[in-house]
């Protein structure tokens, strides 16, 4: 019993380390961007991307991007995650269920903490097609999409040996994450660098979490 407790304490420490590293990287990126920000909170790169999207807006494209952006919303992500967790628990894949739960919850917490720390202004109201609350860096939708769909892809990768399925889920996770990030820039609610930070934060967190939980998963499989 004592050995088991110590093992779980070590796993918890690894998870906290992954969380701290993810937070530190995101904050460092925000700090590096700060000296290059203009009066409206953008960089030259941000302005170029945003202006291109604004110039190519249309009614049909706006409808499509508004639909895509929902894939990074908690309204969509939470039910998907809960459904997958329920299926994993039913099939006695408790470690994978824990992985999904921590990936989604941890991404949300990390995003909130980094936003609070950096406090970057969103693009001007005249550019926005939606009006979310909170600061801009990093993009919450992008962070959640990157973390959730990457975590789901990793679980699918572990549960199947089919190369076609593995390639399909990994490609799907990548495409959805990229599209969600692009949708936030198109809609004018985030700068492009907010989306880049969201992709990085979500990916680093899930990768670190997977490494942290790997020893415990191996121990469960051995038993």
DRENDO-1510 file (C-alpha; in Angstrom, 1 decimal, always signed):
<recs>
REC; n; res; u; v; w
REC; 1; UNK; +0.0; +0.0; +0.0 .
REC; 2; UNK; +2.8; +2.4; +0.9 .
REC; 3; UNK; +4.6; +1.6; -2.3 .
REC; 4; UNK; +1.5; +2.2; -4.3 .
REC; 5; UNK; +0.9; +5.6; -2.6 .
REC; 6; UNK; +4.5; +6.6; -3.3 .
REC; 7; UNK; +4.0; +5.6; -7.0 .
REC; 8; UNK; +0.9; +7.8; -7.3 .
REC; 9; UNK; +2.7; +10.7; -5.6 .
REC; 10; UNK; +5.4; +10.4; -8.2 .
REC; 11; UNK; +2.9; +10.4; -11.0 .
REC; 12; UNK; +1.2; +13.5; -9.5 .
REC; 13; UNK; +4.5; +15.2; -9.3 .
REC; 14; UNK; +5.2; +14.5; -13.0 .
REC; 15; UNK; +1.7; +15.8; -13.9 .
REC; 16; UNK; +2.4; +19.0; -11.9 .
REC; 17; UNK; +5.7; +19.4; -13.7 .
REC; 18; UNK; +4.1; +19.0; -17.1 .
REC; 19; UNK; +1.5; +21.6; -16.0 .
REC; 20; UNK; +4.2; +24.0; -14.8 .
REC; 21; UNK; +6.3; +23.6; -18.0 .
REC; 22; UNK; +3.3; +24.2; -20.2 .
REC; 23; UNK; +2.4; +27.3; -18.3 .
REC; 24; UNK; +6.0; +28.6; -18.3 .
REC; 25; UNK; +6.4; +28.1; -22.0 .
REC; 26; UNK; +3.2; +30.0; -22.8 .
REC; 27; UNK; +4.0; +32.9; -20.5 .
REC; 28; UNK; +7.5; +33.1; -21.9 .
REC; 29; UNK; +6.1; +33.3; -25.4 .
REC; 30; UNK; +3.7; +36.1; -24.3 .
REC; 31; UNK; +6.6; +38.0; -22.7 .
REC; 32; UNK; +8.7; +37.6; -25.9 .
REC; 33; UNK; +5.8; +39.1; -27.9 .
REC; 34; UNK; +5.2; +42.0; -25.6 .
REC; 35; UNK; +8.1; +44.3; -26.9 .
REC; 36; UNK; +6.8; +43.9; -30.4 .
REC; 37; UNK; +3.2; +44.8; -29.8 .
REC; 38; UNK; +1.7; +47.8; -31.5 .
REC; 39; UNK; -0.8; +50.2; -29.9 .
REC; 40; UNK; -3.7; +47.9; -30.9 .
REC; 41; UNK; -2.1; +44.8; -29.4 .
REC; 42; UNK; -1.0; +43.3; -32.7 .
REC; 43; UNK; +2.4; +42.4; -34.2 .
REC; 44; UNK; +3.2; +43.0; -37.9 .
REC; 45; UNK; +2.5; +39.3; -38.5 .
REC; 46; UNK; -0.9; +39.6; -36.8 .
REC; 47; UNK; -1.9; +42.6; -38.8 .
REC; 48; UNK; -0.9; +40.9; -42.1 .
REC; 49; UNK; -3.0; +37.8; -41.3 .
REC; 50; UNK; -6.0; +39.7; -40.0 .
REC; 51; UNK; -6.1; +42.1; -42.9 .
REC; 52; UNK; -6.0; +39.2; -45.4 .
REC; 53; UNK; -8.9; +37.5; -43.6 .
REC; 54; UNK; -10.9; +40.7; -43.4 .
REC; 55; UNK; -10.4; +41.4; -47.1 .
REC; 56; UNK; -11.6; +37.9; -48.1 .
REC; 57; UNK; -14.7; +37.8; -45.9 .
REC; 58; UNK; -18.0; +36.8; -47.4 .
REC; 59; UNK; -21.4; +35.7; -46.0 .
REC; 60; UNK; -20.8; +32.1; -46.9 .
REC; 61; UNK; -17.3; +32.0; -45.5 .
REC; 62; UNK; -18.4; +33.7; -42.3 .
REC; 63; UNK; -21.1; +31.1; -41.8 .
REC; 64; UNK; -18.6; +28.3; -42.4 .
REC; 65; UNK; -16.0; +29.6; -40.1 .
REC; 66; UNK; -18.6; +30.3; -37.4 .
REC; 67; UNK; -19.5; +26.6; -37.6 .
REC; 68; UNK; -15.9; +25.4; -37.5 .
REC; 69; UNK; -15.1; +27.6; -34.5 .
REC; 70; UNK; -17.7; +25.6; -32.4 .
REC; 71; UNK; -15.4; +22.6; -32.6 .
REC; 72; UNK; -13.1; +24.4; -30.1 .
REC; 73; UNK; -16.0; +25.5; -27.8 .
REC; 74; UNK; -16.6; +23.8; -24.5 .
REC; 75; UNK; -20.2; +23.3; -25.6 .
REC; 76; UNK; -18.9; +20.8; -28.1 .
REC; 77; UNK; -15.6; +19.6; -26.5 .
REC; 78; UNK; -17.0; +18.8; -23.0 .
REC; 79; UNK; -19.8; +16.4; -24.2 .
REC; 80; UNK; -17.4; +14.7; -26.6 .
REC; 81; UNK; -14.9; +14.2; -23.8 .
REC; 82; UNK; -17.5; +13.0; -21.4 .
REC; 83; UNK; -18.8; +10.5; -23.9 .
REC; 84; UNK; -15.3; +9.1; -24.6 .
REC; 85; UNK; -14.5; +8.9; -20.9 .
REC; 86; UNK; -17.7; +7.0; -20.3 .
REC; 87; UNK; -16.8; +4.5; -23.1 .
REC; 88; UNK; -13.3; +4.1; -21.7 .
REC; 89; UNK; -14.6; +3.5; -18.2 .
REC; 90; UNK; -17.1; +0.9; -19.5 .
REC; 91; UNK; -14.2; -0.9; -21.2 .
REC; 92; UNK; -12.1; -0.7; -18.1 .
REC; 93; UNK; -9.5; +1.7; -19.6 .
REC; 94; UNK; -9.4; +3.8; -16.5 .
REC; 95; UNK; -5.9; +5.3; -17.2 .
REC; 96; UNK; -7.0; +6.5; -20.6 .
REC; 97; UNK; -10.2; +7.9; -19.2 .
REC; 98; UNK; -8.1; +9.8; -16.6 .
REC; 99; UNK; -5.8; +11.0; -19.4 .
REC; 100; UNK; -8.7; +12.5; -21.4 .
REC; 101; UNK; -10.2; +14.1; -18.3 .
REC; 102; UNK; -6.9; +15.7; -17.2 .
REC; 103; UNK; -6.2; +16.8; -20.8 .
REC; 104; UNK; -9.4; +18.7; -21.1 .
REC; 105; UNK; -9.6; +20.2; -17.6 .
REC; 106; UNK; -5.9; +21.0; -17.5 .
REC; 107; UNK; -6.1; +22.8; -20.9 .
REC; 108; UNK; -8.9; +25.0; -19.6 .
REC; 109; UNK; -7.1; +25.8; -16.4 .
REC; 110; UNK; -3.9; +26.6; -18.2 .
REC; 111; UNK; -5.6; +28.8; -20.7 .
REC; 112; UNK; -7.3; +30.8; -17.9 .
REC; 113; UNK; -4.1; +31.2; -15.9 .
REC; 114; UNK; -2.0; +32.3; -18.9 .
REC; 115; UNK; -4.8; +34.8; -20.0 .
REC; 116; UNK; -4.8; +36.3; -16.5 .
REC; 117; UNK; -1.0; +36.5; -16.5 .
REC; 118; UNK; -0.5; +38.1; -20.0 .
REC; 119; UNK; -3.7; +40.2; -20.2 .
REC; 120; UNK; -3.4; +40.9; -23.9 .
REC; 121; UNK; -6.1; +43.0; -25.6 .
REC; 122; UNK; -8.3; +41.4; -28.2 .
REC; 123; UNK; -8.4; +42.9; -31.8 .
REC; 124; UNK; -10.4; +46.1; -32.1 .
REC; 125; UNK; -14.2; +45.8; -32.1 .
REC; 126; UNK; -14.5; +46.9; -35.7 .
REC; 127; UNK; -12.7; +43.7; -36.8 .
REC; 128; UNK; -14.7; +41.3; -34.7 .
REC; 129; UNK; -17.6; +39.2; -36.0 .
REC; 130; UNK; -18.2; +37.9; -32.5 .
REC; 131; UNK; -17.7; +39.5; -29.0 .
REC; 132; UNK; -16.2; +37.0; -26.5 .
REC; 133; UNK; -15.1; +38.1; -23.0 .
REC; 134; UNK; -11.7; +37.9; -21.5 .
REC; 135; UNK; -8.2; +38.7; -22.7 .
REC; 136; UNK; -6.8; +37.5; -26.0 .
REC; 137; UNK; -3.6; +35.5; -25.4 .
REC; 138; UNK; -3.7; +32.6; -25.9 .
REC; 139; UNK; -6.8; +31.6; -27.9 .
REC; 140; UNK; -9.0; +29.4; -25.6 .
REC; 141; UNK; -10.8; +27.7; -28.4 .
REC; 142; UNK; -7.5; +26.8; -30.1 .
REC; 143; UNK; -5.9; +25.6; -26.8 .
REC; 144; UNK; -8.9; +23.4; -26.0 .
REC; 145; UNK; -9.1; +22.0; -29.6 .
REC; 146; UNK; -5.4; +21.2; -29.7 .
REC; 147; UNK; -5.4; +19.5; -26.3 .
REC; 148; UNK; -8.7; +17.6; -26.7 .
REC; 149; UNK; -8.3; +16.3; -30.2 .
REC; 150; UNK; -4.7; +15.5; -29.8 .
REC; 151; UNK; -5.6; +13.5; -26.6 .
REC; 152; UNK; -8.4; +11.7; -28.4 .
REC; 153; UNK; -6.0; +10.9; -31.3 .
REC; 154; UNK; -3.4; +9.5; -28.8 .
REC; 155; UNK; -6.1; +7.3; -27.2 .
REC; 156; UNK; -7.3; +6.0; -30.6 .
REC; 157; UNK; -3.7; +5.4; -31.5 .
REC; 158; UNK; -3.2; +3.2; -28.4 .
REC; 159; UNK; -6.4; +1.2; -28.9 .
REC; 160; UNK; -5.9; +0.2; -32.5 .
REC; 161; UNK; -3.1; -1.3; -34.5 .
REC; 162; UNK; -4.5; -0.3; -37.9 .
REC; 163; UNK; -2.1; +2.1; -39.6 .
REC; 164; UNK; -5.0; +3.6; -41.6 .
REC; 165; UNK; -7.0; +4.3; -38.5 .
REC; 166; UNK; -4.0; +5.8; -36.7 .
REC; 167; UNK; -3.1; +8.0; -39.7 .
REC; 168; UNK; -6.7; +9.1; -40.0 .
REC; 169; UNK; -7.3; +10.1; -36.4 .
REC; 170; UNK; -3.9; +11.9; -36.2 .
REC; 171; UNK; -4.6; +13.8; -39.4 .
REC; 172; UNK; -8.2; +14.6; -38.2 .
REC; 173; UNK; -6.9; +16.0; -34.9 .
REC; 174; UNK; -4.3; +18.1; -36.7 .
REC; 175; UNK; -6.8; +19.5; -39.3 .
REC; 176; UNK; -9.5; +20.3; -36.7 .
REC; 177; UNK; -7.0; +22.1; -34.4 .
REC; 178; UNK; -5.6; +24.1; -37.3 .
REC; 179; UNK; -9.0; +25.1; -38.6 .
REC; 180; UNK; -10.2; +26.2; -35.1 .
REC; 181; UNK; -7.2; +28.4; -34.8 .
REC; 182; UNK; -7.7; +29.9; -38.2 .
REC; 183; UNK; -11.4; +30.5; -37.5 .
REC; 184; UNK; -10.5; +32.7; -34.5 .
REC; 185; UNK; -8.4; +34.9; -36.7 .
REC; 186; UNK; -11.0; +35.0; -39.4 .
REC; 187; UNK; -13.7; +36.0; -37.0 .
REC; 188; UNK; -11.4; +38.8; -35.6 .
REC; 189; UNK; -11.6; +37.7; -32.0 .
REC; 190; UNK; -8.0; +36.7; -31.7 .
REC; 191; UNK; -4.7; +37.7; -33.3 .
REC; 192; UNK; -2.8; +35.0; -35.3 .
REC; 193; UNK; -0.2; +34.8; -32.5 .
REC; 194; UNK; -2.9; +34.0; -30.0 .
REC; 195; UNK; -3.8; +30.9; -32.1 .
REC; 196; UNK; -0.2; +29.9; -32.5 .
REC; 197; UNK; +0.2; +30.1; -28.7 .
REC; 198; UNK; -3.0; +28.0; -28.3 .
REC; 199; UNK; -1.7; +25.3; -30.5 .
REC; 200; UNK; +1.6; +25.2; -28.7 .
REC; 201; UNK; +0.1; +25.3; -25.2 .
REC; 202; UNK; -2.4; +22.5; -26.0 .
REC; 203; UNK; +0.2; +20.3; -27.6 .
REC; 204; UNK; +2.9; +20.8; -25.0 .
REC; 205; UNK; +0.4; +20.1; -22.2 .
REC; 206; UNK; -1.0; +16.9; -23.7 .
REC; 207; UNK; +2.5; +15.6; -24.6 .
REC; 208; UNK; +3.7; +16.3; -21.1 .
REC; 209; UNK; +0.6; +14.7; -19.6 .
REC; 210; UNK; +1.0; +11.6; -21.7 .
REC; 211; UNK; +4.7; +11.2; -20.6 .
REC; 212; UNK; +3.6; +11.7; -16.9 .
REC; 213; UNK; +1.0; +9.0; -17.0 .
REC; 214; UNK; +2.9; +6.5; -19.1 .
REC; 215; UNK; +4.6; +4.8; -16.1 .
REC; 216; UNK; +1.3; +4.3; -14.4 .
REC; 217; UNK; -0.4; +2.9; -17.5 .
REC; 218; UNK; +2.4; +0.4; -18.0 .
REC; 219; UNK; +2.2; -0.7; -14.4 .
REC; 220; UNK; -1.6; -1.2; -14.7 .
REC; 221; UNK; -1.0; -3.3; -17.9 .
REC; 222; UNK; +1.6; -5.4; -16.2 .
REC; 223; UNK; -0.7; -6.2; -13.2 .
</recs>
